[in-house]
Amino acid sequence: MIQLLSRDSPNADLSSGEVDGAVAVRREFVAKADPRRGVEVASRRVEYIASVPGNSSRWFVAAFSTVGGGNPRDELTEVLVEWFDAVMATFRWRFE
């Protein structure tokens, strides 16, 4: 999975671990601005990709993106990324 995810973003920060006991990969990268597409500033992106417990053919993706204060590495952006990581650290599967 890590090799697949690193192809689109060669400068991505990749790590593996678990999301509530499920195998997961966390990918973080900065997406460049693209004024031709109406994107005036770079953004910081964080994605969690996890296998769904009990079903190896299903995957769960949680994605977060922010421009923060206009700089993808500013203090506001750092706090927002930490918040998203905290949300994912408390994520729990629930099946009904």
C-alpha distances in whole Angstrom, upper triangle without the diagonal:
4,5,5,6,9,10,12,13,14,16,14,14,10,11,10,12,14,15,18,17,14,10,9,8,11,11,15,16,20,20,24,27,28,31,31,29,31,29,31,29,26,24,21,18,16,13,12,9,10,10,14,16,18,16,13,13,13,11,13,13,15,16,19,21,24,27,29,32,31,29,26,26,30,31,30,27,26,28,26,22,24,25,22,20,23,22,19,20,23,21,22,21,24,25,28
4,5,5,6,9,11,11,11,13,10,10,7,8,8,11,14,16,19,18,15,12,10,7,9,9,12,14,17,18,21,25,26,30,30,28,30,28,30,27,24,22,19,16,14,12,12,10,12,13,17,19,21,20,16,17,17,14,15,14,16,16,18,20,23,25,27,30,29,27,23,24,27,28,28,24,24,26,24,20,22,24,20,19,22,22,19,20,23,21,23,23,26,27,31
4,6,5,7,10,10,10,13,11,12,10,11,12,15,18,19,23,22,19,15,13,11,13,11,14,15,18,19,22,25,26,30,30,28,30,28,30,28,24,23,21,18,17,15,15,13,15,16,20,22,24,22,18,18,18,16,18,17,19,19,21,22,25,27,29,32,30,28,25,25,29,30,30,27,26,28,27,23,25,27,24,22,25,25,22,24,27,25,26,26,29,30,33
4,6,6,8,10,11,13,12,13,11,13,13,16,18,19,23,22,18,15,13,11,13,11,14,15,18,18,20,24,24,28,28,26,28,26,28,27,23,22,20,17,16,14,14,12,14,15,18,21,22,20,17,16,16,14,16,14,17,17,19,20,24,26,28,31,30,28,24,25,29,30,30,26,26,28,26,23,25,26,23,22,25,25,22,24,26,24,25,25,28,28,32
4,6,6,7,9,11,9,10,8,11,12,15,17,17,21,21,18,15,12,9,10,8,11,11,14,14,18,21,22,25,25,23,25,23,25,23,20,18,16,13,12,10,11,10,12,14,18,20,23,21,18,17,16,14,14,12,14,13,16,17,20,22,24,27,26,24,21,22,25,27,26,23,22,25,23,19,21,23,20,19,22,22,19,21,24,22,24,23,26,27,31
4,6,5,5,8,7,9,8,11,13,16,19,20,23,23,20,17,14,11,11,8,10,10,13,14,16,20,21,25,25,24,26,23,25,23,19,18,16,14,13,12,13,13,16,18,21,24,26,24,21,21,20,17,18,16,17,16,17,18,20,22,24,27,25,23,20,21,24,26,26,22,22,25,23,20,22,24,21,20,23,24,21,23,26,24,26,26,30,31,34
4,6,6,9,9,12,11,15,16,20,22,23,27,26,23,20,17,14,14,12,13,12,15,14,16,19,20,24,23,22,25,22,25,23,20,19,18,16,16,15,16,15,18,20,23,26,28,25,22,21,21,19,19,17,19,18,19,19,22,23,26,28,27,25,21,23,26,29,28,25,25,27,26,23,25,27,24,23,27,27,24,26,29,27,29,29,32,33,36
4,6,9,9,12,12,16,17,21,22,23,27,27,24,21,18,15,14,11,12,10,12,11,13,16,16,20,20,18,21,19,21,20,16,16,15,13,14,13,15,15,18,20,23,26,28,26,23,22,21,18,19,16,17,15,17,16,19,20,23,26,23,22,19,21,24,26,26,22,23,26,23,21,24,25,22,22,26,25,23,25,28,26,28,28,31,32,35
4,5,5,9,10,14,16,19,22,22,26,26,24,21,18,14,13,9,9,7,9,9,11,15,16,19,20,19,21,18,20,18,14,14,12,11,12,12,14,15,18,21,24,27,29,27,25,24,23,20,19,16,17,15,16,15,17,18,20,23,21,19,16,17,21,23,23,19,20,23,21,18,21,23,20,20,24,24,22,24,27,25,28,28,31,33,36
4,6,9,10,14,16,20,23,24,28,28,25,22,19,15,14,11,11,9,11,11,13,17,18,22,22,22,24,21,22,20,16,16,15,14,14,15,17,17,20,23,26,29,31,29,27,26,25,22,22,19,20,18,19,18,20,20,23,25,23,20,17,18,22,24,25,21,21,24,23,20,22,25,22,22,25,26,24,25,29,28,30,31,34,35,39
4,7,9,13,16,19,22,23,27,27,25,22,19,15,13,10,9,7,8,10,12,15,17,21,22,22,23,20,21,18,14,14,12,12,13,14,16,18,21,24,27,29,32,31,28,28,27,23,23,20,20,17,17,16,18,18,20,22,20,17,14,15,18,21,22,18,18,21,20,17,20,22,20,20,23,24,22,24,27,27,30,30,34,36,39
4,6,10,13,16,19,20,23,24,22,19,16,12,10,6,6,5,8,10,12,16,18,22,23,22,23,20,21,18,14,13,11,10,10,11,13,14,17,20,23,26,29,28,25,25,24,20,19,16,16,14,14,14,16,17,18,21,20,17,14,14,18,20,20,16,16,19,18,15,17,19,17,16,20,21,19,20,24,23,26,27,30,32,35
4,7,10,13,16,17,21,22,20,17,14,10,8,6,5,6,10,12,15,19,21,25,26,25,26,22,23,20,16,15,12,10,9,10,12,14,16,19,23,25,28,27,25,25,24,20,19,17,16,14,15,15,16,18,19,21,21,18,14,14,17,19,19,16,15,17,17,13,15,18,16,14,18,19,17,18,21,21,24,25,29,31,34
4,7,10,13,15,19,18,17,14,11,7,6,5,7,9,13,15,18,21,24,27,29,27,28,25,26,23,19,17,14,12,10,10,10,11,13,16,19,21,24,24,21,22,21,17,17,15,15,14,15,16,18,20,21,24,24,21,17,17,20,21,22,18,17,19,18,15,16,18,16,14,17,18,15,16,20,19,22,23,26,28,32
4,7,10,12,16,15,14,11,9,6,5,7,9,12,16,18,21,25,27,30,32,30,31,28,29,26,22,20,16,14,11,11,10,11,12,15,18,19,23,22,20,21,20,17,16,15,15,15,16,18,20,22,23,26,26,23,20,19,22,22,23,20,18,19,19,15,15,18,15,13,16,17,14,14,18,17,20,21,24,27,30
4,7,10,13,12,11,8,6,4,6,9,12,15,19,21,24,28,30,33,34,32,33,30,32,29,25,22,19,16,13,12,9,9,10,12,15,16,19,19,17,19,18,15,14,14,14,15,17,20,22,25,25,29,29,26,23,22,25,25,25,22,20,21,21,17,17,19,16,13,16,17,13,13,16,16,17,18,22,24,28
4,7,10,9,8,6,5,6,8,11,14,18,21,23,27,30,32,36,37,35,35,32,34,31,27,24,21,18,15,13,10,10,9,11,14,14,17,18,16,19,17,15,14,14,14,16,18,21,23,26,26,30,30,28,24,24,26,26,26,23,21,21,21,17,17,18,16,13,14,15,12,11,14,13,15,16,19,22,25
4,6,5,5,5,5,8,9,13,16,20,23,25,29,31,33,37,38,35,36,33,35,32,29,25,22,19,15,13,10,10,8,9,11,11,15,16,15,17,15,13,12,13,13,16,18,21,24,27,27,30,31,29,26,26,28,27,26,24,22,22,21,18,17,17,15,12,13,13,10,9,11,10,11,12,16,18,22
4,5,5,7,6,9,10,14,16,20,23,24,28,31,33,36,37,34,34,32,33,31,28,24,21,18,14,12,9,9,7,9,10,10,14,15,15,17,14,12,10,11,11,14,16,19,22,25,25,29,30,29,25,25,27,26,25,23,21,21,19,17,16,16,13,11,11,11,7,7,8,7,8,9,13,15,19
4,6,9,9,13,14,17,20,23,26,28,32,34,36,39,40,37,37,35,37,34,31,28,24,21,18,16,12,12,10,11,10,9,13,15,15,18,15,14,12,14,13,17,19,22,25,28,28,32,33,32,28,28,30,28,27,25,24,23,21,19,18,17,15,13,13,12,9,8,8,6,6,7,10,13,17
4,7,9,12,14,18,21,24,28,30,33,36,38,41,42,39,40,37,39,36,33,30,26,23,20,17,13,13,10,10,10,8,11,13,14,16,15,14,13,15,16,19,21,25,27,31,31,34,35,34,30,30,32,31,30,28,26,25,24,22,20,20,18,16,16,15,12,11,11,10,9,9,12,14,18
4,6,10,12,16,19,23,26,27,31,34,35,38,39,36,37,35,37,34,31,28,25,22,18,15,11,10,6,6,7,6,9,11,10,13,12,10,10,12,14,17,19,23,26,29,30,34,34,33,29,29,31,31,30,27,26,26,24,21,21,21,18,16,17,16,12,12,13,11,10,9,13,14,18
4,7,10,14,17,20,24,25,29,32,33,37,38,35,36,33,35,33,30,27,23,20,17,14,10,9,6,6,8,9,12,12,10,13,12,10,11,12,14,16,19,22,25,29,29,33,33,32,28,28,30,30,29,27,25,25,24,21,21,21,18,16,17,17,13,13,15,13,13,13,16,17,21
4,7,10,13,17,20,22,25,28,30,33,34,32,32,30,32,29,26,23,20,16,13,10,7,5,4,6,10,11,14,14,12,14,12,9,9,10,11,13,16,19,22,25,26,29,29,28,24,24,27,27,26,23,22,22,21,17,18,18,15,13,15,15,11,12,14,12,13,13,17,18,22
4,6,10,13,17,18,22,25,27,30,31,29,30,27,29,26,23,20,17,14,11,8,6,5,6,9,13,15,18,17,15,16,14,11,11,10,11,12,14,17,20,22,23,27,27,25,21,21,24,25,24,21,20,21,19,16,16,18,15,12,15,15,12,13,16,14,16,16,20,22,25
4,7,10,14,16,19,22,24,28,29,27,27,24,26,23,20,17,13,10,7,6,5,7,9,12,15,17,21,20,18,19,17,13,12,10,10,10,11,13,16,19,20,23,23,21,18,18,20,21,20,17,16,17,16,12,13,14,12,10,13,13,10,12,15,14,16,17,21,23,27
4,7,10,12,16,19,21,24,26,24,24,21,23,20,17,14,11,8,6,5,6,8,11,15,18,20,23,22,20,20,19,15,14,11,11,9,10,12,14,17,18,21,21,19,15,16,19,20,19,16,15,17,15,12,14,15,13,11,15,15,13,15,18,17,20,20,24,26,29
4,7,10,13,16,19,22,24,22,22,19,20,17,13,11,7,6,4,6,9,11,15,18,21,23,27,26,24,24,22,18,16,13,12,10,9,10,12,14,15,18,17,15,11,12,15,16,16,12,12,14,13,9,12,14,12,11,15,15,14,16,19,18,21,23,26,28,31
4,6,10,13,15,19,21,19,20,16,17,14,10,9,6,5,7,9,12,14,18,21,24,27,30,28,27,26,24,21,19,16,14,12,11,10,11,12,14,17,15,13,9,11,14,16,16,12,13,16,14,11,14,16,14,14,18,18,17,19,22,22,25,26,29,31,34
4,6,9,12,15,18,16,17,13,14,10,7,6,5,6,9,12,15,17,21,24,27,30,33,32,30,29,27,23,22,18,17,13,12,9,10,10,12,14,12,10,7,9,12,15,15,11,12,15,14,12,15,17,16,16,20,20,19,22,24,24,27,29,32,34,37
4,7,9,12,14,13,13,10,11,9,6,5,6,7,10,13,16,18,22,25,27,31,34,32,30,29,27,23,22,18,17,13,12,9,10,10,13,15,13,11,9,12,15,17,17,13,15,18,16,14,18,19,17,18,22,22,21,24,26,25,29,30,32,34,37
4,6,10,12,11,12,9,9,7,5,7,9,11,14,16,20,22,26,29,31,34,37,35,34,32,30,27,25,22,21,17,15,12,12,11,14,15,12,11,9,12,15,18,18,15,17,20,18,17,21,22,21,22,25,25,25,27,30,29,32,33,36,38,40
4,6,9,9,9,5,5,5,4,7,11,13,16,19,22,24,28,31,33,37,39,37,36,34,32,29,27,23,22,18,17,13,12,10,14,14,11,11,10,14,16,19,18,16,18,21,19,19,22,23,22,24,27,27,27,29,32,31,34,35,37,39,42
4,5,6,7,5,6,8,8,11,14,15,19,20,24,26,29,32,34,38,40,38,37,35,33,30,28,24,24,20,19,15,15,13,17,17,14,14,14,18,19,23,22,19,22,24,22,22,26,26,25,27,30,29,29,32,34,33,36,36,39,40,43
4,5,5,5,5,8,10,13,16,18,22,24,27,29,33,35,37,41,43,41,40,38,36,33,31,27,26,23,21,18,17,14,18,18,14,16,16,20,21,24,23,21,24,26,24,24,28,28,27,29,32,31,32,35,36,35,38,39,41,43,45
4,6,7,9,12,13,15,19,20,23,25,28,30,33,36,38,41,44,41,40,37,35,33,31,28,27,24,23,20,19,17,21,21,18,19,19,23,24,27,26,24,27,29,27,27,31,31,29,31,34,33,33,36,38,37,40,40,42,43,45
4,6,8,11,12,14,17,18,21,22,26,27,30,33,34,38,40,38,37,34,32,30,28,25,24,21,20,17,17,16,19,20,17,19,18,22,23,26,25,22,25,27,25,25,28,28,26,29,32,31,30,34,35,34,37,37,38,40,41
4,6,9,11,13,17,18,21,23,26,28,31,34,35,39,42,39,38,36,34,31,29,26,24,21,19,16,16,14,17,18,15,17,17,21,22,25,23,21,24,26,23,24,27,27,26,28,31,30,30,33,35,33,36,37,39,40,42
4,6,8,9,13,14,18,20,23,25,29,32,33,37,40,37,36,35,32,29,27,23,22,18,16,13,12,10,14,15,12,13,13,17,18,21,19,17,20,22,20,20,24,24,22,25,28,27,27,30,32,31,34,35,37,38,40
4,7,10,13,16,19,22,25,28,31,34,36,39,42,40,39,38,35,32,30,26,24,21,18,14,13,10,13,13,9,11,12,16,16,19,18,16,20,22,20,20,24,24,23,26,28,28,29,31,33,33,36,37,39,41,43
4,7,10,13,17,19,23,25,29,32,34,37,41,39,38,36,34,30,28,24,22,19,16,12,10,7,10,10,6,8,9,12,13,16,15,13,16,18,17,17,21,21,21,23,25,25,26,29,30,30,34,35,37,39,42
4,7,10,13,16,20,22,26,29,31,35,38,36,35,34,31,28,26,22,20,16,14,10,9,7,10,11,8,7,6,10,12,15,14,11,14,17,15,15,18,19,18,20,23,23,23,26,28,28,31,32,35,37,40
4,6,10,13,17,19,23,26,28,31,34,33,32,31,28,25,22,19,16,13,10,7,5,5,8,10,8,8,5,9,11,13,12,9,12,14,12,11,15,16,15,17,20,20,20,22,24,24,27,29,31,34,36
4,7,10,14,17,20,24,26,29,32,31,29,29,26,23,20,17,14,11,8,6,5,6,8,11,10,9,5,8,10,12,11,7,9,12,10,8,12,13,12,13,16,17,17,19,21,21,25,26,29,31,34
4,7,10,13,17,20,22,25,28,27,26,25,23,19,16,13,11,7,6,4,7,9,11,14,14,12,9,11,13,15,14,10,11,13,11,8,12,13,10,12,15,15,14,17,19,18,22,23,26,28,31
4,7,10,13,17,19,22,25,24,23,23,20,16,14,10,8,6,5,6,9,12,13,17,17,15,12,13,15,16,15,11,11,13,10,7,10,11,8,9,12,12,11,13,16,15,19,20,23,25,28
4,6,10,13,15,18,22,20,19,19,16,13,10,7,6,4,6,9,12,15,17,20,20,19,15,17,19,20,18,15,15,16,13,11,13,13,10,10,13,12,10,13,15,14,17,17,20,22,25
4,6,10,12,15,18,17,16,17,14,10,8,6,5,6,9,12,15,19,19,23,23,22,18,19,22,22,21,17,17,17,15,12,13,14,10,9,12,11,8,11,13,11,14,14,17,19,23
4,7,10,13,16,14,13,13,11,7,6,5,7,9,12,15,18,22,23,27,26,25,22,23,25,26,24,21,21,21,19,16,17,17,14,13,15,14,11,13,15,13,14,14,17,18,22
4,6,9,12,11,10,11,9,6,5,7,9,12,15,18,21,25,26,30,30,29,25,26,28,28,27,24,23,23,21,18,19,19,15,14,16,14,11,13,14,11,12,11,14,15,19
4,6,9,8,6,8,6,5,6,9,12,15,18,21,25,28,29,33,33,32,29,29,32,32,31,27,27,27,25,22,22,22,19,18,19,18,14,15,16,13,13,11,14,14,18
4,6,6,7,8,6,5,6,10,12,16,19,23,26,30,31,35,35,34,31,32,34,33,32,29,28,28,26,23,24,23,20,19,20,18,14,16,16,13,11,9,11,11,14
4,6,7,10,9,9,10,13,15,19,22,26,29,33,33,37,38,37,33,34,36,35,34,31,30,30,28,26,25,25,22,20,21,19,16,16,16,13,11,8,10,10,14
4,6,9,9,11,13,16,19,22,26,29,32,36,37,41,41,40,37,38,40,39,38,35,34,34,32,29,29,28,25,24,25,23,20,20,20,17,14,11,12,11,14
4,6,6,8,11,15,18,21,24,28,31,35,36,40,40,39,36,37,39,39,37,34,34,34,31,29,29,29,25,24,25,23,20,21,21,18,16,13,14,12,15
4,6,8,11,14,17,20,24,27,31,34,36,39,39,38,34,35,38,38,37,34,33,33,31,28,29,29,25,24,25,24,20,21,22,19,18,15,16,15,18
4,7,10,13,17,20,23,26,30,33,35,39,38,38,34,35,38,38,37,34,33,34,31,29,30,29,26,25,27,25,21,23,24,20,19,16,18,16,19
4,7,10,14,17,20,23,27,30,32,36,36,35,31,33,35,36,34,31,31,31,28,26,27,26,22,22,24,21,18,20,21,17,16,13,15,14,17
4,7,10,13,17,20,23,27,28,32,32,31,28,29,31,32,30,27,27,27,24,22,23,23,19,19,20,18,15,17,18,15,15,12,15,15,18
4,7,10,14,17,20,24,25,29,29,29,25,27,29,29,27,24,24,24,21,19,20,19,16,16,17,15,12,15,15,12,12,10,13,13,17
4,6,10,13,17,20,22,26,26,25,22,23,25,26,24,21,21,21,18,16,18,17,13,14,16,13,11,14,15,12,14,13,15,17,20
4,7,10,14,18,19,22,23,22,19,21,22,22,20,18,18,18,15,13,14,13,10,11,13,10,8,12,13,10,13,13,15,17,20
4,7,10,14,15,19,19,19,16,18,19,20,18,15,16,16,13,11,13,13,9,11,13,11,10,14,15,13,16,17,19,21,24
4,7,11,12,16,16,16,13,15,16,16,14,11,12,13,9,8,11,10,7,10,12,11,11,14,16,14,18,19,21,24,26
4,7,9,13,12,12,10,12,14,15,13,9,12,13,9,9,12,12,10,12,15,14,14,17,19,18,21,23,25,27,30
4,5,9,9,9,8,10,11,12,9,7,10,11,8,8,12,12,11,13,16,15,16,19,21,20,24,25,28,30,32
4,6,5,6,6,9,9,11,9,7,11,12,10,11,14,14,14,16,19,19,20,22,24,24,27,29,31,34,36
4,5,6,6,8,7,8,5,4,8,9,8,10,12,13,13,16,17,18,19,21,23,23,27,29,31,34,37
4,6,8,9,7,8,6,7,10,11,11,13,15,16,17,19,20,21,23,25,26,27,31,33,35,38,40
4,7,9,8,10,9,9,12,14,13,14,17,18,18,20,23,23,24,26,28,29,32,34,36,39,41
4,5,5,9,9,8,10,13,12,13,16,17,18,19,22,22,23,25,27,28,32,34,36,39,42
4,6,9,9,6,8,11,11,10,13,15,15,16,19,20,20,22,25,25,29,31,33,36,39
4,7,8,6,7,10,11,10,12,15,15,16,18,20,20,22,24,25,29,31,34,37,40
4,6,5,6,9,10,11,12,14,16,17,19,20,21,23,25,26,30,32,35,38,41
4,5,5,6,9,10,11,12,14,15,17,19,20,21,23,25,28,31,34,37,40
4,5,5,6,9,10,11,13,14,15,17,19,20,22,23,27,29,32,35,37
4,5,5,6,9,10,11,12,14,15,17,18,20,21,25,27,30,33,36
4,5,5,6,9,10,11,12,14,15,16,19,20,24,27,29,33,35
4,5,5,6,9,10,10,12,14,15,17,19,22,25,28,31,34
4,5,5,6,9,10,11,13,14,16,17,20,23,25,29,31
4,5,5,6,9,10,11,12,15,15,19,22,24,27,30
4,5,5,6,9,10,10,13,14,18,21,24,27,30
4,5,5,6,9,10,11,13,16,19,22,25,28
4,5,5,6,9,10,11,14,17,19,23,25
4,5,5,6,9,10,14,16,19,23,26
4,5,5,6,9,12,16,18,22,25
4,5,5,6,10,13,15,19,22
4,5,5,9,11,14,17,21
4,6,9,12,15,18,22
4,6,10,13,16,19
4,7,10,13,16
4,6,10,13
4,7,10
4,7
4
